[in-house]
């Protein structure tokens, strides 16, 4: 049986910022993927970037380096 693990989930106000995050993370070698926003979190665009918790410093760097608009970064237990 799979166990839930803490994931860093970044929520965006716009779909274009979510897609730009995906490009920025892939270019920087940051593990993760776009997912629908978990029900525990409310979001404006419905998309979120999900990465292992250990990637949090790298996620913050990608957000800052690319000037992306986001509404929050959450730690959520997901499968």
Phi and psi restraints in degrees (range 20) as a CNS / XPLOR table:
assign (resid 1 and name C) (resid 2 and name N)
       (resid 2 and name CA) (resid 2 and name C) 1.0 -73.4 20.0 2
assign (resid 2 and name N) (resid 2 and name CA)
       (resid 2 and name C) (resid 3 and name N) 1.0 148.6 20.0 2
assign (resid 2 and name C) (resid 3 and name N)
       (resid 3 and name CA) (resid 3 and name C) 1.0 -110.7 20.0 2
assign (resid 3 and name N) (resid 3 and name CA)
       (resid 3 and name C) (resid 4 and name N) 1.0 150.1 20.0 2
assign (resid 3 and name C) (resid 4 and name N)
       (resid 4 and name CA) (resid 4 and name C) 1.0 -70.7 20.0 2
assign (resid 4 and name N) (resid 4 and name CA)
       (resid 4 and name C) (resid 5 and name N) 1.0 143.9 20.0 2
assign (resid 4 and name C) (resid 5 and name N)
       (resid 5 and name CA) (resid 5 and name C) 1.0 -129.9 20.0 2
assign (resid 5 and name N) (resid 5 and name CA)
       (resid 5 and name C) (resid 6 and name N) 1.0 149.6 20.0 2
assign (resid 5 and name C) (resid 6 and name N)
       (resid 6 and name CA) (resid 6 and name C) 1.0 -67.8 20.0 2
assign (resid 6 and name N) (resid 6 and name CA)
       (resid 6 and name C) (resid 7 and name N) 1.0 130.5 20.0 2
assign (resid 6 and name C) (resid 7 and name N)
       (resid 7 and name CA) (resid 7 and name C) 1.0 -125.1 20.0 2
assign (resid 7 and name N) (resid 7 and name CA)
       (resid 7 and name C) (resid 8 and name N) 1.0 146.3 20.0 2
assign (resid 7 and name C) (resid 8 and name N)
       (resid 8 and name CA) (resid 8 and name C) 1.0 -86.1 20.0 2
assign (resid 8 and name N) (resid 8 and name CA)
       (resid 8 and name C) (resid 9 and name N) 1.0 122.4 20.0 2
assign (resid 8 and name C) (resid 9 and name N)
       (resid 9 and name CA) (resid 9 and name C) 1.0 -120.2 20.0 2
assign (resid 9 and name N) (resid 9 and name CA)
       (resid 9 and name C) (resid 10 and name N) 1.0 119.7 20.0 2
assign (resid 9 and name C) (resid 10 and name N)
       (resid 10 and name CA) (resid 10 and name C) 1.0 -102.5 20.0 2
assign (resid 10 and name N) (resid 10 and name CA)
       (resid 10 and name C) (resid 11 and name N) 1.0 127.7 20.0 2
assign (resid 10 and name C) (resid 11 and name N)
       (resid 11 and name CA) (resid 11 and name C) 1.0 -107.5 20.0 2
assign (resid 11 and name N) (resid 11 and name CA)
       (resid 11 and name C) (resid 12 and name N) 1.0 138.9 20.0 2
assign (resid 11 and name C) (resid 12 and name N)
       (resid 12 and name CA) (resid 12 and name C) 1.0 -118.4 20.0 2
assign (resid 12 and name N) (resid 12 and name CA)
       (resid 12 and name C) (resid 13 and name N) 1.0 154.4 20.0 2
assign (resid 12 and name C) (resid 13 and name N)
       (resid 13 and name CA) (resid 13 and name C) 1.0 -82.9 20.0 2
assign (resid 13 and name N) (resid 13 and name CA)
       (resid 13 and name C) (resid 14 and name N) 1.0 -23.8 20.0 2
assign (resid 13 and name C) (resid 14 and name N)
       (resid 14 and name CA) (resid 14 and name C) 1.0 -136.0 20.0 2
assign (resid 14 and name N) (resid 14 and name CA)
       (resid 14 and name C) (resid 15 and name N) 1.0 150.8 20.0 2
assign (resid 14 and name C) (resid 15 and name N)
       (resid 15 and name CA) (resid 15 and name C) 1.0 -63.5 20.0 2
assign (resid 15 and name N) (resid 15 and name CA)
       (resid 15 and name C) (resid 16 and name N) 1.0 -36.4 20.0 2
assign (resid 15 and name C) (resid 16 and name N)
       (resid 16 and name CA) (resid 16 and name C) 1.0 -63.7 20.0 2
assign (resid 16 and name N) (resid 16 and name CA)
       (resid 16 and name C) (resid 17 and name N) 1.0 -37.0 20.0 2
assign (resid 16 and name C) (resid 17 and name N)
       (resid 17 and name CA) (resid 17 and name C) 1.0 -68.0 20.0 2
assign (resid 17 and name N) (resid 17 and name CA)
       (resid 17 and name C) (resid 18 and name N) 1.0 -37.7 20.0 2
assign (resid 17 and name C) (resid 18 and name N)
       (resid 18 and name CA) (resid 18 and name C) 1.0 -63.2 20.0 2
assign (resid 18 and name N) (resid 18 and name CA)
       (resid 18 and name C) (resid 19 and name N) 1.0 -43.0 20.0 2
assign (resid 18 and name C) (resid 19 and name N)
       (resid 19 and name CA) (resid 19 and name C) 1.0 -69.0 20.0 2
assign (resid 19 and name N) (resid 19 and name CA)
       (resid 19 and name C) (resid 20 and name N) 1.0 -37.1 20.0 2
assign (resid 19 and name C) (resid 20 and name N)
       (resid 20 and name CA) (resid 20 and name C) 1.0 -65.1 20.0 2
assign (resid 20 and name N) (resid 20 and name CA)
       (resid 20 and name C) (resid 21 and name N) 1.0 -35.2 20.0 2
assign (resid 20 and name C) (resid 21 and name N)
       (resid 21 and name CA) (resid 21 and name C) 1.0 -63.3 20.0 2
assign (resid 21 and name N) (resid 21 and name CA)
       (resid 21 and name C) (resid 22 and name N) 1.0 -43.1 20.0 2
assign (resid 21 and name C) (resid 22 and name N)
       (resid 22 and name CA) (resid 22 and name C) 1.0 -59.0 20.0 2
assign (resid 22 and name N) (resid 22 and name CA)
       (resid 22 and name C) (resid 23 and name N) 1.0 -46.3 20.0 2
assign (resid 22 and name C) (resid 23 and name N)
       (resid 23 and name CA) (resid 23 and name C) 1.0 -63.2 20.0 2
assign (resid 23 and name N) (resid 23 and name CA)
       (resid 23 and name C) (resid 24 and name N) 1.0 -45.7 20.0 2
assign (resid 23 and name C) (resid 24 and name N)
       (resid 24 and name CA) (resid 24 and name C) 1.0 -62.7 20.0 2
assign (resid 24 and name N) (resid 24 and name CA)
       (resid 24 and name C) (resid 25 and name N) 1.0 -41.0 20.0 2
assign (resid 24 and name C) (resid 25 and name N)
       (resid 25 and name CA) (resid 25 and name C) 1.0 -69.8 20.0 2
assign (resid 25 and name N) (resid 25 and name CA)
       (resid 25 and name C) (resid 26 and name N) 1.0 -40.8 20.0 2
assign (resid 25 and name C) (resid 26 and name N)
       (resid 26 and name CA) (resid 26 and name C) 1.0 -63.8 20.0 2
assign (resid 26 and name N) (resid 26 and name CA)
       (resid 26 and name C) (resid 27 and name N) 1.0 -41.8 20.0 2
assign (resid 26 and name C) (resid 27 and name N)
       (resid 27 and name CA) (resid 27 and name C) 1.0 -64.5 20.0 2
assign (resid 27 and name N) (resid 27 and name CA)
       (resid 27 and name C) (resid 28 and name N) 1.0 -34.5 20.0 2
assign (resid 27 and name C) (resid 28 and name N)
       (resid 28 and name CA) (resid 28 and name C) 1.0 -88.7 20.0 2
assign (resid 28 and name N) (resid 28 and name CA)
       (resid 28 and name C) (resid 29 and name N) 1.0 -2.4 20.0 2
assign (resid 28 and name C) (resid 29 and name N)
       (resid 29 and name CA) (resid 29 and name C) 1.0 75.5 20.0 2
assign (resid 29 and name N) (resid 29 and name CA)
       (resid 29 and name C) (resid 30 and name N) 1.0 24.8 20.0 2
assign (resid 29 and name C) (resid 30 and name N)
       (resid 30 and name CA) (resid 30 and name C) 1.0 -87.9 20.0 2
assign (resid 30 and name N) (resid 30 and name CA)
       (resid 30 and name C) (resid 31 and name N) 1.0 125.3 20.0 2
assign (resid 30 and name C) (resid 31 and name N)
       (resid 31 and name CA) (resid 31 and name C) 1.0 -68.9 20.0 2
assign (resid 31 and name N) (resid 31 and name CA)
       (resid 31 and name C) (resid 32 and name N) 1.0 143.5 20.0 2
assign (resid 31 and name C) (resid 32 and name N)
       (resid 32 and name CA) (resid 32 and name C) 1.0 151.0 20.0 2
assign (resid 32 and name N) (resid 32 and name CA)
       (resid 32 and name C) (resid 33 and name N) 1.0 -177.0 20.0 2
assign (resid 32 and name C) (resid 33 and name N)
       (resid 33 and name CA) (resid 33 and name C) 1.0 -160.9 20.0 2
assign (resid 33 and name N) (resid 33 and name CA)
       (resid 33 and name C) (resid 34 and name N) 1.0 162.6 20.0 2
assign (resid 33 and name C) (resid 34 and name N)
       (resid 34 and name CA) (resid 34 and name C) 1.0 -78.7 20.0 2
assign (resid 34 and name N) (resid 34 and name CA)
       (resid 34 and name C) (resid 35 and name N) 1.0 138.8 20.0 2
assign (resid 34 and name C) (resid 35 and name N)
       (resid 35 and name CA) (resid 35 and name C) 1.0 -137.3 20.0 2
assign (resid 35 and name N) (resid 35 and name CA)
       (resid 35 and name C) (resid 36 and name N) 1.0 161.6 20.0 2
assign (resid 35 and name C) (resid 36 and name N)
       (resid 36 and name CA) (resid 36 and name C) 1.0 -65.1 20.0 2
assign (resid 36 and name N) (resid 36 and name CA)
       (resid 36 and name C) (resid 37 and name N) 1.0 147.2 20.0 2
assign (resid 36 and name C) (resid 37 and name N)
       (resid 37 and name CA) (resid 37 and name C) 1.0 -62.1 20.0 2
assign (resid 37 and name N) (resid 37 and name CA)
       (resid 37 and name C) (resid 38 and name N) 1.0 128.4 20.0 2
assign (resid 37 and name C) (resid 38 and name N)
       (resid 38 and name CA) (resid 38 and name C) 1.0 -59.6 20.0 2
assign (resid 38 and name N) (resid 38 and name CA)
       (resid 38 and name C) (resid 39 and name N) 1.0 151.1 20.0 2
assign (resid 38 and name C) (resid 39 and name N)
       (resid 39 and name CA) (resid 39 and name C) 1.0 -63.8 20.0 2
assign (resid 39 and name N) (resid 39 and name CA)
       (resid 39 and name C) (resid 40 and name N) 1.0 -19.2 20.0 2
assign (resid 39 and name C) (resid 40 and name N)
       (resid 40 and name CA) (resid 40 and name C) 1.0 -71.7 20.0 2
assign (resid 40 and name N) (resid 40 and name CA)
       (resid 40 and name C) (resid 41 and name N) 1.0 -14.3 20.0 2
assign (resid 40 and name C) (resid 41 and name N)
       (resid 41 and name CA) (resid 41 and name C) 1.0 -123.8 20.0 2
assign (resid 41 and name N) (resid 41 and name CA)
       (resid 41 and name C) (resid 42 and name N) 1.0 140.5 20.0 2
assign (resid 41 and name C) (resid 42 and name N)
       (resid 42 and name CA) (resid 42 and name C) 1.0 -95.9 20.0 2
assign (resid 42 and name N) (resid 42 and name CA)
       (resid 42 and name C) (resid 43 and name N) 1.0 143.8 20.0 2
assign (resid 42 and name C) (resid 43 and name N)
       (resid 43 and name CA) (resid 43 and name C) 1.0 -146.7 20.0 2
assign (resid 43 and name N) (resid 43 and name CA)
       (resid 43 and name C) (resid 44 and name N) 1.0 158.6 20.0 2
assign (resid 43 and name C) (resid 44 and name N)
       (resid 44 and name CA) (resid 44 and name C) 1.0 -81.7 20.0 2
assign (resid 44 and name N) (resid 44 and name CA)
       (resid 44 and name C) (resid 45 and name N) 1.0 -40.8 20.0 2
assign (resid 44 and name C) (resid 45 and name N)
       (resid 45 and name CA) (resid 45 and name C) 1.0 -100.6 20.0 2
assign (resid 45 and name N) (resid 45 and name CA)
       (resid 45 and name C) (resid 46 and name N) 1.0 -15.9 20.0 2
assign (resid 45 and name C) (resid 46 and name N)
       (resid 46 and name CA) (resid 46 and name C) 1.0 91.5 20.0 2
assign (resid 46 and name N) (resid 46 and name CA)
       (resid 46 and name C) (resid 47 and name N) 1.0 -7.7 20.0 2
assign (resid 46 and name C) (resid 47 and name N)
       (resid 47 and name CA) (resid 47 and name C) 1.0 -111.9 20.0 2
assign (resid 47 and name N) (resid 47 and name CA)
       (resid 47 and name C) (resid 48 and name N) 1.0 147.1 20.0 2
assign (resid 47 and name C) (resid 48 and name N)
       (resid 48 and name CA) (resid 48 and name C) 1.0 -140.8 20.0 2
assign (resid 48 and name N) (resid 48 and name CA)
       (resid 48 and name C) (resid 49 and name N) 1.0 153.9 20.0 2
assign (resid 48 and name C) (resid 49 and name N)
       (resid 49 and name CA) (resid 49 and name C) 1.0 -97.0 20.0 2
assign (resid 49 and name N) (resid 49 and name CA)
       (resid 49 and name C) (resid 50 and name N) 1.0 128.8 20.0 2
assign (resid 49 and name C) (resid 50 and name N)
       (resid 50 and name CA) (resid 50 and name C) 1.0 -119.3 20.0 2
assign (resid 50 and name N) (resid 50 and name CA)
       (resid 50 and name C) (resid 51 and name N) 1.0 127.1 20.0 2
assign (resid 50 and name C) (resid 51 and name N)
       (resid 51 and name CA) (resid 51 and name C) 1.0 -138.6 20.0 2
assign (resid 51 and name N) (resid 51 and name CA)
       (resid 51 and name C) (resid 52 and name N) 1.0 160.4 20.0 2
assign (resid 51 and name C) (resid 52 and name N)
       (resid 52 and name CA) (resid 52 and name C) 1.0 -58.7 20.0 2
assign (resid 52 and name N) (resid 52 and name CA)
       (resid 52 and name C) (resid 53 and name N) 1.0 148.3 20.0 2
assign (resid 52 and name C) (resid 53 and name N)
       (resid 53 and name CA) (resid 53 and name C) 1.0 -53.0 20.0 2
assign (resid 53 and name N) (resid 53 and name CA)
       (resid 53 and name C) (resid 54 and name N) 1.0 -35.9 20.0 2
assign (resid 53 and name C) (resid 54 and name N)
       (resid 54 and name CA) (resid 54 and name C) 1.0 -63.6 20.0 2
assign (resid 54 and name N) (resid 54 and name CA)
       (resid 54 and name C) (resid 55 and name N) 1.0 -18.6 20.0 2
assign (resid 54 and name C) (resid 55 and name N)
       (resid 55 and name CA) (resid 55 and name C) 1.0 -84.0 20.0 2
assign (resid 55 and name N) (resid 55 and name CA)
       (resid 55 and name C) (resid 56 and name N) 1.0 -1.5 20.0 2
assign (resid 55 and name C) (resid 56 and name N)
       (resid 56 and name CA) (resid 56 and name C) 1.0 -52.1 20.0 2
assign (resid 56 and name N) (resid 56 and name CA)
       (resid 56 and name C) (resid 57 and name N) 1.0 -46.5 20.0 2
assign (resid 56 and name C) (resid 57 and name N)
       (resid 57 and name CA) (resid 57 and name C) 1.0 -61.5 20.0 2
assign (resid 57 and name N) (resid 57 and name CA)
       (resid 57 and name C) (resid 58 and name N) 1.0 -37.2 20.0 2
assign (resid 57 and name C) (resid 58 and name N)
       (resid 58 and name CA) (resid 58 and name C) 1.0 -69.7 20.0 2
assign (resid 58 and name N) (resid 58 and name CA)
       (resid 58 and name C) (resid 59 and name N) 1.0 -36.8 20.0 2
assign (resid 58 and name C) (resid 59 and name N)
       (resid 59 and name CA) (resid 59 and name C) 1.0 -62.4 20.0 2
assign (resid 59 and name N) (resid 59 and name CA)
       (resid 59 and name C) (resid 60 and name N) 1.0 -46.0 20.0 2
assign (resid 59 and name C) (resid 60 and name N)
       (resid 60 and name CA) (resid 60 and name C) 1.0 -61.1 20.0 2
assign (resid 60 and name N) (resid 60 and name CA)
       (resid 60 and name C) (resid 61 and name N) 1.0 -37.6 20.0 2
assign (resid 60 and name C) (resid 61 and name N)
       (resid 61 and name CA) (resid 61 and name C) 1.0 -65.2 20.0 2
assign (resid 61 and name N) (resid 61 and name CA)
       (resid 61 and name C) (resid 62 and name N) 1.0 -44.2 20.0 2
assign (resid 61 and name C) (resid 62 and name N)
       (resid 62 and name CA) (resid 62 and name C) 1.0 -63.5 20.0 2
assign (resid 62 and name N) (resid 62 and name CA)
       (resid 62 and name C) (resid 63 and name N) 1.0 -42.1 20.0 2
assign (resid 62 and name C) (resid 63 and name N)
       (resid 63 and name CA) (resid 63 and name C) 1.0 -59.7 20.0 2
assign (resid 63 and name N) (resid 63 and name CA)
       (resid 63 and name C) (resid 64 and name N) 1.0 -46.1 20.0 2
assign (resid 63 and name C) (resid 64 and name N)
       (resid 64 and name CA) (resid 64 and name C) 1.0 -69.8 20.0 2
assign (resid 64 and name N) (resid 64 and name CA)
       (resid 64 and name C) (resid 65 and name N) 1.0 -45.0 20.0 2
assign (resid 64 and name C) (resid 65 and name N)
       (resid 65 and name CA) (resid 65 and name C) 1.0 -63.8 20.0 2
assign (resid 65 and name N) (resid 65 and name CA)
       (resid 65 and name C) (resid 66 and name N) 1.0 -30.9 20.0 2
assign (resid 65 and name C) (resid 66 and name N)
       (resid 66 and name CA) (resid 66 and name C) 1.0 -101.7 20.0 2
assign (resid 66 and name N) (resid 66 and name CA)
       (resid 66 and name C) (resid 67 and name N) 1.0 -0.6 20.0 2
assign (resid 66 and name C) (resid 67 and name N)
       (resid 67 and name CA) (resid 67 and name C) 1.0 58.5 20.0 2
assign (resid 67 and name N) (resid 67 and name CA)
       (resid 67 and name C) (resid 68 and name N) 1.0 39.8 20.0 2
assign (resid 67 and name C) (resid 68 and name N)
       (resid 68 and name CA) (resid 68 and name C) 1.0 -81.6 20.0 2
assign (resid 68 and name N) (resid 68 and name CA)
       (resid 68 and name C) (resid 69 and name N) 1.0 142.3 20.0 2
assign (resid 68 and name C) (resid 69 and name N)
       (resid 69 and name CA) (resid 69 and name C) 1.0 -87.2 20.0 2
assign (resid 69 and name N) (resid 69 and name CA)
       (resid 69 and name C) (resid 70 and name N) 1.0 123.3 20.0 2
assign (resid 69 and name C) (resid 70 and name N)
       (resid 70 and name CA) (resid 70 and name C) 1.0 -137.5 20.0 2
assign (resid 70 and name N) (resid 70 and name CA)
       (resid 70 and name C) (resid 71 and name N) 1.0 155.4 20.0 2
assign (resid 70 and name C) (resid 71 and name N)
       (resid 71 and name CA) (resid 71 and name C) 1.0 -101.1 20.0 2
assign (resid 71 and name N) (resid 71 and name CA)
       (resid 71 and name C) (resid 72 and name N) 1.0 -11.3 20.0 2
assign (resid 71 and name C) (resid 72 and name N)
       (resid 72 and name CA) (resid 72 and name C) 1.0 174.1 20.0 2
assign (resid 72 and name N) (resid 72 and name CA)
       (resid 72 and name C) (resid 73 and name N) 1.0 156.7 20.0 2
assign (resid 72 and name C) (resid 73 and name N)
       (resid 73 and name CA) (resid 73 and name C) 1.0 -122.0 20.0 2
assign (resid 73 and name N) (resid 73 and name CA)
       (resid 73 and name C) (resid 74 and name N) 1.0 123.8 20.0 2
assign (resid 73 and name C) (resid 74 and name N)
       (resid 74 and name CA) (resid 74 and name C) 1.0 -124.6 20.0 2
assign (resid 74 and name N) (resid 74 and name CA)
       (resid 74 and name C) (resid 75 and name N) 1.0 149.1 20.0 2
assign (resid 74 and name C) (resid 75 and name N)
       (resid 75 and name CA) (resid 75 and name C) 1.0 -101.0 20.0 2
assign (resid 75 and name N) (resid 75 and name CA)
       (resid 75 and name C) (resid 76 and name N) 1.0 119.9 20.0 2
assign (resid 75 and name C) (resid 76 and name N)
       (resid 76 and name CA) (resid 76 and name C) 1.0 -131.1 20.0 2
assign (resid 76 and name N) (resid 76 and name CA)
       (resid 76 and name C) (resid 77 and name N) 1.0 138.0 20.0 2
assign (resid 76 and name C) (resid 77 and name N)
       (resid 77 and name CA) (resid 77 and name C) 1.0 -79.9 20.0 2
assign (resid 77 and name N) (resid 77 and name CA)
       (resid 77 and name C) (resid 78 and name N) 1.0 112.6 20.0 2
assign (resid 77 and name C) (resid 78 and name N)
       (resid 78 and name CA) (resid 78 and name C) 1.0 -129.9 20.0 2
assign (resid 78 and name N) (resid 78 and name CA)
       (resid 78 and name C) (resid 79 and name N) 1.0 163.3 20.0 2
